[in-house]
């Protein structure tokens, strides 16, 4: 039975959808405005190189000026200082239009150039939908929306009251507290606010644990629920209503003006005129980052390669504040090719199927209570300097040093004791994975296009395609209809994957922590490895499969396209140089930005170079064009040959590339990145050589790279995700250019 809180959320969500639909119907009764907020360091009028439509109003906004004072020599000349300023000019453009013209004006705006500026687009409209109609839309059949809201609020309060008196599940409390405790030492918060994370780090966890032991699960949050919600006479209820003001800023300005006297207005006009006649003297600009500030060596990560029971162990001696990060990789090369598509479902089943003694919920609560989390997923890449793929299943986990034994015991439990018997749960995995891929195909088809292109150009890409591309989506559709009749065969296949992979052969372990914890973890690793067989139970012949190198169109119902073209430049004689990093990024930021996004109307255009496989790809995102975009790709080589780049522009391109390479990493990410480089065959000597080549990139390198781009123009393969009508038009213009494959 669904909880009252869940019912309330579901009803609120459905009500919002109905409102949006009702608003769409009121086209004749609505007025639409498009507001463009422009921010620039330079004068906006100076950089606005396009004529405004006649129904556009310009509203000047106050500029923002930040002042900086730098002490030049505080120890010798204590009063010697320099001042800098950063000024941001702001302006708003308001365009009144009809709703059916909104899309046309929006695409017109995207094609314009506002040099050196940021701009934000806001849409607003008002309707004649009165309050009684709005109530009927919110809850059909009910006369009083406010009364119904009180009933729903009562249901929410009942649910909270139950939590306050009965408390949370004790296992859930233990799991939550352990997860927080294990994540706090390194402050790896991701998108979680750093300030709140620092506050949580100040919580005395030992005292909180003791309190939970004495008072039970009611010691956590229940008193806060009672104090701040249930027994709070000042709690706030929020009711959504249609706005009565066309513009809040305009309303506030008019209100402020009405409160001013004539003397105040006269003084304001005098000050404004004086500032126009005598503007403040310009200050020195903020110092700019230069090539001299870039270190010549890449970030070094401590690495020691050892051996335990015949298995290689990588150790990274890094201060992690008493947290141990462990990664275990099992080689996928011995797996039968026909079982590859089951691997992602196998990984999910290990964590969500349950064992003989624990169901899935109990297993995950046990993991949460004793570790900082365990994850299982496949990893595939090409190997540096070789056509051979690198494909593994990686088991990642972390725990406080005191829970190291629990971490490895639970990893062993997940790998060896999980039973593949829950048919209903497995079917849900398949349905969710299929729905997620279908949604990705519509909203982010460029990622699947890139995967499909790689599958046509190298074997590692083909493996990735079988476990996460269009081929995987086709497999899921077929599998969904077979689960009921062929469950026993599917269960046996999952067991075969486990027997094939879980062995010491091809196993690799990666540990990141300080020296003391690394030494302590060795005995638990020995125990885990002793439970694994020495060799795989199943062997299979090597495969070097790839998809046919034909131009392919994936047909789905869509109004936009995702267009990709790629080739393997290593197979055509190119030898890797660090300048390729700079060039691919520069192509994305200039040529593709101007011609795919600004002039072409797409949401994005990218140039991606996989330095391991040698595949150089062009991709577009939410693109209204197909053949025009391919013409832009083919024009890249001429763009590079004709390019005249000054030293300042080249330096900026190099700095931007180094910024991507030297991304800040926390201790766990440092150890994991080093682990992936080891798997892919990238040595520290290779990293140093590439860095020196990047820093020594010359403008002539970009011109010479035009010959490399010709490989894509002449021998590249094309994949696009588009509608049937768009592909029919393309095939009509270029006779049978695409082979069609209908997916949705």
ROLOPA-570005 format. One record per residue (C-alpha): x, y, z. Coordinates in steps of 0.2 Angstrom, whole numbers, padded with zeros to 4 digits, always signed. Layout:
BEGIN
XYZ ...
! end
This chain:
BEGIN
+0000+0000+0000 +0007+0017-0005 +0011+0029+0009 +0001+0045+0011 +0016+0055+0007 +0018+0046-0010 +0000+0048-0014 +0001+0067-0011 +0017+0069-0022 +0009+0059-0036 -0007+0069-0036 +0003+0085-0036 +0014+0080-0050 -0002+0075-0061 -0010+0092-0057 +0006+0101-0063 +0005+0091-0080 -0013+0096-0082 -0010+0114-0079 +0004+0114-0092 -0008+0106-0105 -0022+0119-0101 -0009+0133-0103 -0005+0127-0120 -0023+0127-0126 -0025+0146-0122 -0015+0152-0137 -0027+0165-0142 -0028+0172-0124 -0010+0174-0121 +0004+0186-0123 +0022+0180-0124 +0038+0189-0120 +0056+0184-0123 +0068+0193-0111 +0087+0192-0115 +0099+0197-0101 +0116+0201-0108 +0132+0202-0097 +0148+0208-0104 +0165+0215-0098 +0166+0227-0113 +0152+0239-0119 +0137+0230-0125 +0132+0242-0138 +0150+0241-0146 +0148+0222-0148 +0130+0221-0153 +0133+0218-0172 +0115+0215-0177 +0099+0225-0179 +0085+0223-0166 +0067+0218-0172 +0055+0233-0171 +0046+0227-0156 +0061+0226-0145 +0064+0237-0130 +0081+0240-0122 +0082+0242-0104 +0099+0247-0096 +0103+0239-0080 +0116+0244-0067 +0134+0238-0070 +0143+0228-0057 +0161+0233-0053 +0173+0223-0042 +0189+0231-0035 +0204+0222-0030 +0219+0229-0020 +0236+0219-0021 +0250+0223-0009 +0266+0223-0019 +0279+0220-0005 +0271+0219+0012 +0288+0215+0021 +0298+0230+0013 +0286+0243+0006 +0271+0240+0017 +0261+0254+0008 +0265+0249-0009 +0250+0242-0018 +0241+0241-0035 +0222+0242-0038 +0213+0232-0051 +0195+0232-0057 +0183+0220-0065 +0167+0228-0072 +0152+0219-0079 +0140+0228-0090 +0122+0223-0090 +0107+0226-0102 +0090+0218-0105 +0081+0216-0122 +0062+0213-0121 +0054+0206-0136 +0035+0205-0136 +0028+0191-0148 +0015+0179-0151 +0018+0161-0145 +0017+0153-0162 +0032+0165-0167 +0042+0161-0152 +0052+0146-0159 +0056+0157-0175 +0063+0171-0164 +0073+0159-0153 +0082+0151-0168 +0085+0169-0175 +0093+0174-0159 +0104+0158-0158 +0112+0163-0175 +0117+0181-0169 +0134+0185-0162 +0136+0194-0146 +0155+0194-0144 +0163+0192-0127 +0146+0192-0118 +0135+0180-0109 +0117+0180-0112 +0102+0172-0103 +0085+0170-0111 +0069+0170-0101 +0052+0167-0107 +0036+0173-0099 +0017+0174-0103 +0001+0178-0095 -0016+0171-0099 -0034+0175-0095 -0037+0158-0086 -0047+0164-0071 -0046+0156-0053 -0061+0145-0055 -0055+0137-0071 -0038+0135-0062 -0046+0126-0048 -0055+0114-0060 -0039+0110-0069 -0030+0107-0052 -0043+0094-0046 -0057+0090-0058 -0073+0087-0049 -0069+0097-0034 -0075+0115-0030 -0063+0120-0017 -0045+0118-0021 -0039+0125-0004 -0050+0113+0006 -0043+0099-0004 -0025+0105-0001 -0029+0104+0018 -0034+0086+0016 -0018+0082+0008 -0008+0091+0021 -0017+0081+0034 -0011+0065+0025 +0007+0072+0025 +0006+0076+0043 +0000+0058+0047 +0015+0051+0038 +0027+0062+0048 +0018+0058+0064 +0021+0040+0061 +0040+0042+0059 +0041+0053+0074 +0033+0040+0086 +0039+0024+0078 +0056+0030+0071 +0066+0024+0056 +0071+0006+0053 +0087+0003+0063 +0096-0005+0048 +0092+0011+0038 +0099+0022+0052 +0115+0012+0053 +0118+0011+0035 +0115+0030+0033 +0127+0035+0047 +0141+0023+0041 +0139+0030+0023 +0141+0048+0030 +0155+0044+0041 +0165+0035+0027 +0162+0050+0015 +0167+0064+0027 +0186+0062+0029 +0190+0066+0011 +0176+0078+0009 +0172+0071-0008 +0155+0079-0010 +0152+0080-0028 +0137+0091-0031 +0133+0091-0012 +0136+0108-0004 +0153+0110+0003 +0147+0121+0017 +0135+0108+0023 +0147+0094+0021 +0160+0104+0033 +0146+0106+0045 +0142+0087+0045 +0161+0084+0048 +0160+0093+0064 +0146+0081+0071 +0153+0070+0085 +0149+0053+0077 +0154+0043+0092 +0142+0052+0103 +0129+0051+0090 +0132+0032+0089 +0131+0030+0108 +0115+0040+0108 +0107+0028+0095 +0113+0013+0104 +0104+0019+0120 +0088+0027+0113 +0086+0017+0097 +0082+0024+0080 +0070+0037+0087 +0086+0046+0092 +0089+0052+0074 +0078+0066+0067 +0062+0061+0076 +0064+0075+0089 +0067+0087+0075 +0052+0082+0066 +0041+0085+0081 +0049+0102+0085 +0050+0110+0068 +0036+0102+0059 +0022+0093+0070 +0022+0105+0085 +0028+0121+0075 +0013+0134+0076 +0023+0144+0063 +0026+0131+0049 +0022+0137+0032 +0010+0130+0019 +0014+0135+0001 +0000+0137-0012 +0005+0139-0030 -0005+0153-0039 -0003+0162-0056 +0008+0178-0055 -0001+0194-0055 +0014+0205-0061 +0021+0205-0079 +0039+0209-0072 +0044+0208-0054 +0059+0219-0058 +0048+0232-0066 +0036+0232-0051 +0050+0234-0039 +0058+0249-0049 +0041+0258-0050 +0038+0255-0031 +0056+0262-0027 +0053+0277-0039 +0036+0281-0030 +0044+0281-0013 +0057+0295-0019 +0054+0314-0017 +0057+0326-0031 +0074+0331-0022 +0079+0313-0023 +0075+0311-0041 +0084+0327-0045 +0100+0322-0035 +0099+0305-0044 +0098+0313-0061 +0113+0325-0056 +0124+0310-0051 +0120+0300-0067 +0125+0315-0078 +0141+0319-0068 +0146+0300-0070 +0143+0302-0089 +0153+0318-0090 +0167+0312-0078 +0168+0293-0079 +0180+0285-0066 +0198+0282-0072 +0201+0265-0079 +0210+0253-0068 +0223+0240-0072 +0215+0223-0079 +0216+0208-0068 +0233+0198-0072 +0230+0184-0084 +0236+0166-0083 +0251+0162-0095 +0261+0147-0101 +0274+0151-0088 +0262+0146-0074 +0260+0129-0081 +0271+0115-0073 +0281+0105-0086 +0278+0088-0078 +0261+0080-0076 +0253+0076-0059 +0262+0061-0051 +0253+0048-0042 +0263+0036-0031 +0262+0018-0038 +0269+0002-0032 +0266-0014-0041 +0266-0030-0030 +0260-0048-0031 +0249-0057-0019 +0245-0076-0023 +0250-0073-0041 +0239-0058-0043 +0246-0041-0047 +0241-0028-0034 +0243-0009-0037 +0246+0002-0022 +0244+0020-0021 +0251+0027-0004 +0241+0043-0003 +0234+0052+0013 +0215+0048+0013 +0210+0052+0031 +0209+0033+0036 +0198+0028+0021 +0203+0013+0010 +0198+0013-0008 +0198-0004-0016 +0196-0009-0035 +0195-0027-0042 +0196-0030-0060 +0191-0046-0069 +0196-0049-0087 +0181-0051-0099 +0192-0057-0114 +0188-0076-0110 +0169-0073-0111 +0159-0079-0125 +0154-0065-0137 +0136-0070-0136 +0136-0067-0118 +0143-0049-0118 +0125-0041-0119 +0121-0049-0102 +0136-0042-0093 +0127-0025-0088 +0112-0035-0081 +0124-0047-0072 +0133-0033-0064 +0116-0026-0058 +0110-0043-0052 +0126-0045-0041 +0120-0030-0030 +0101-0031-0032 +0096-0050-0032 +0101-0055-0015 +0108-0071-0008 +0101-0087+0000 +0101-0079+0017 +0099-0060+0013 +0086-0052+0001 +0092-0037-0009 +0086-0024+0004 +0095-0033+0018 +0111-0035+0007 +0111-0017+0003 +0108-0011+0021 +0122-0023+0026 +0134-0015+0013 +0128+0003+0019 +0131-0001+0037 +0148-0008+0036 +0156+0001+0020 +0155+0017+0011 +0147+0008-0004 +0151-0006-0017 +0148-0004-0036 +0150-0016-0050 +0151-0011-0069 +0160-0015-0085 +0174-0005-0092 +0181-0006-0110 +0194+0003-0119 +0207+0001-0133 +0225-0002-0127 +0238+0011-0131 +0249+0006-0145 +0239-0010-0149 +0223-0015-0158 +0219-0027-0143 +0204-0021-0132 +0205-0019-0113 +0188-0026-0106 +0185-0029-0088 +0172-0030-0074 +0177-0018-0060 +0171-0020-0042 +0174-0004-0033 +0172-0001-0014 +0177+0010+0000 +0177+0008+0019 +0185+0016+0035 +0201+0006+0040 +0192-0002+0055 +0180-0010+0042 +0193-0016+0030 +0189-0034+0034 +0170-0031+0032 +0173-0023+0015 +0182-0038+0007 +0170-0050+0015 +0155-0041+0007 +0164-0041-0009 +0167-0059-0008 +0148-0061-0004 +0142-0051-0018 +0154-0060-0031 +0151-0078-0025 +0135-0080-0015 +0122-0070-0025 +0109-0081-0032 +0101-0078-0050 +0084-0084-0045 +0073-0069-0044 +0064-0069-0061 +0052-0054-0057 +0066-0043-0051 +0077-0047-0067 +0063-0043-0078 +0062-0026-0070 +0081-0023-0073 +0078-0027-0091 +0063-0015-0093 +0072-0001-0084 +0087-0003-0094 +0077-0003-0110 +0067+0013-0105 +0083+0022-0100 +0092+0018-0117 +0076+0023-0127 +0076+0040-0117 +0095+0042-0120 +0092+0039-0139 +0079+0054-0139 +0087+0066-0128 +0106+0062-0130 +0107+0052-0146 +0125+0059-0150 +0132+0047-0136 +0124+0032-0144 +0130+0038-0162 +0148+0039-0155 +0147+0022-0148 +0140+0015-0165 +0154+0024-0174 +0167+0016-0163 +0159-0001-0166 +0162+0001-0184 +0180+0006-0182 +0188-0005-0169 +0184-0021-0158 +0184-0012-0142 +0170-0001-0148 +0161-0016-0154 +0162-0023-0136 +0155-0007-0129 +0141-0007-0142 +0136-0024-0136 +0135-0018-0118 +0128-0001-0120 +0123+0004-0138 +0110+0001-0151 +0114-0017-0152 +0111-0018-0133 +0095-0010-0135 +0089-0022-0148 +0095-0036-0136 +0085-0029-0122 +0069-0028-0133 +0071-0046-0138 +0076-0052-0120 +0061-0044-0112 +0049-0056-0122 +0059-0071-0118 +0061-0070-0099 +0044-0079-0095 +0048-0094-0107 +0067-0095-0106 +0071-0090-0088 +0080-0106-0084 +0092-0103-0098 +0095-0085-0094 +0099-0089-0076 +0111-0102-0082 +0119-0089-0093 +0121-0077-0078 +0130-0091-0069 +0141-0095-0083 +0147-0077-0084 +0151-0078-0065 +0161-0095-0068 +0170-0088-0083 +0175-0071-0075 +0179-0075-0056 +0196-0082-0056 +0214-0077-0052 +0218-0077-0071 +0217-0059-0077 +0212-0052-0060 +0220-0036-0055 +0218-0026-0038 +0220-0008-0035 +0222+0000-0018 +0222+0018-0012 +0226+0023+0006 +0241+0027+0017 +0254+0015+0020 +0248+0008+0036 +0231+0004+0029 +0238-0004+0013 +0249-0015+0024 +0234-0020+0034 +0223-0024+0019 +0235-0037+0012 +0229-0051+0023 +0211-0048+0019 +0215-0048+0000 +0224-0065+0002 +0208-0072+0010 +0198-0065-0005 +0210-0072-0018 +0210-0089-0009 +0192-0091-0012 +0194-0089-0031 +0199-0103-0043 +0216-0102-0051 +0209-0103-0069 +0192-0100-0078 +0180-0114-0079 +0175-0108-0097 +0187-0103-0111 +0182-0096-0128 +0191-0092-0144 +0197-0074-0148 +0186-0063-0157 +0190-0047-0167 +0172-0042-0172 +0167-0025-0179 +0151-0018-0187 +0150-0016-0206 +0158+0001-0211 +0143+0008-0219 +0133+0024-0218 +0119+0021-0206 +0103+0030-0201 +0095+0025-0184 +0076+0029-0187 +0066+0036-0172 +0051+0048-0170 +0060+0064-0167 +0061+0082-0173 +0080+0084-0171 +0095+0074-0177 +0111+0068-0170 +0124+0067-0184 +0142+0059-0183 +0156+0055-0194 +0172+0047-0189 +0188+0037-0196 +0203+0028-0188 +0217+0040-0192 +0230+0028-0185 +0226+0015-0199 +0230+0028-0211 +0247+0032-0205 +0245+0045-0192 +0257+0044-0177 +0251+0052-0161 +0257+0069-0156 +0251+0080-0141 +0246+0094-0153 +0231+0083-0158 +0224+0086-0141 +0225+0105-0144 +0218+0104-0162 +0203+0093-0158 +0198+0105-0144 +0201+0121-0155 +0190+0113-0169 +0176+0111-0157 +0177+0129-0149 +0179+0138-0166 +0174+0130-0182 +0161+0118-0176 +0154+0131-0164 +0152+0144-0177 +0145+0132-0191 +0136+0119-0182 +0128+0128-0167 +0128+0147-0172 +0124+0146-0191 +0117+0128-0191 +0105+0130-0177 +0111+0114-0168 +0113+0114-0149 +0131+0108-0150 +0145+0102-0161 +0160+0092-0155 +0177+0085-0161 +0182+0070-0151 +0199+0061-0152 +0201+0044-0144 +0220+0044-0142 +0220+0025-0138 +0210+0018-0152 +0214+0032-0165 +0196+0036-0169 +0193+0054-0173 +0175+0059-0173 +0163+0074-0177 +0147+0074-0168 +0132+0086-0167 +0118+0087-0154 +0100+0091-0157 +0104+0096-0175 +0090+0102-0187 +0102+0097-0202 +0110+0081-0209 +0119+0084-0225 +0123+0102-0221 +0132+0096-0205 +0141+0083-0215 +0147+0097-0227 +0154+0107-0212 +0163+0091-0206 +0171+0089-0223 +0176+0107-0223 +0187+0106-0207 +0203+0102-0217 +0202+0117-0227 +0198+0128-0212 +0214+0121-0204 +0225+0124-0219 +0218+0142-0221 +0220+0146-0203 +0230+0161-0197 +0233+0160-0178 +0242+0173-0168 +0253+0168-0153 +0240+0174-0140 +0226+0163-0148 +0237+0148-0148 +0243+0151-0130 +0224+0151-0125 +0221+0135-0134 +0236+0126-0126 +0231+0133-0108 +0213+0127-0111 +0219+0109-0116 +0231+0108-0101 +0216+0113-0090 +0206+0098-0095 +0221+0087-0092 +0225+0094-0075 +0208+0093-0068 +0208+0093-0049 +0206+0076-0041 +0203+0070-0024 +0213+0055-0017 +0201+0041-0023 +0201+0049-0041 +0220+0050-0042 +0221+0031-0037 +0207+0026-0049 +0214+0036-0064 +0231+0029-0061 +0223+0011-0061 +0214+0015-0078 +0230+0021-0086 +0239+0005-0080 +0225-0006-0088 +0226+0004-0104 +0245+0003-0106 +0248+0022-0103 +0265+0024-0095 +0272+0039-0086 +0284+0042-0100 +0270+0043-0112 +0261+0056-0102 +0277+0066-0100 +0280+0065-0119 +0262+0070-0123 +0263+0085-0111 +0279+0092-0119 +0271+0090-0136 +0255+0099-0131 +0266+0114-0123 +0276+0115-0139 +0261+0115-0151 +0264+0127-0166 +0252+0135-0178 +0260+0125-0192 +0254+0109-0183 +0236+0114-0186 +0239+0117-0204 +0248+0100-0206 +0233+0092-0197 +0222+0096-0211 +0229+0082-0221 +0224+0070-0207 +0206+0077-0207 +0205+0072-0225 +0205+0054-0220 +0188+0057-0212 +0182+0067-0227 +0187+0053-0239 +0186+0037-0229 +0175+0042-0214 +0159+0032-0209 +0143+0041-0205 +0130+0037-0192 +0114+0048-0188 +0099+0047-0177 +0085+0055-0186 +0067+0053-0192 +0060+0044-0207 +0056+0059-0216 +0073+0067-0213 +0082+0052-0220 +0071+0050-0235 +0075+0068-0239 +0094+0065-0237 +0093+0049-0247 +0084+0058-0261 +0097+0072-0262 +0112+0059-0261 +0106+0043-0269 +0105+0029-0256 +0118+0037-0244 +0111+0029-0228 +0106+0012-0224 +0091+0013-0212 +0088+0004-0196 +0072+0007-0187 +0073+0006-0168 +0057+0015-0160 
! end
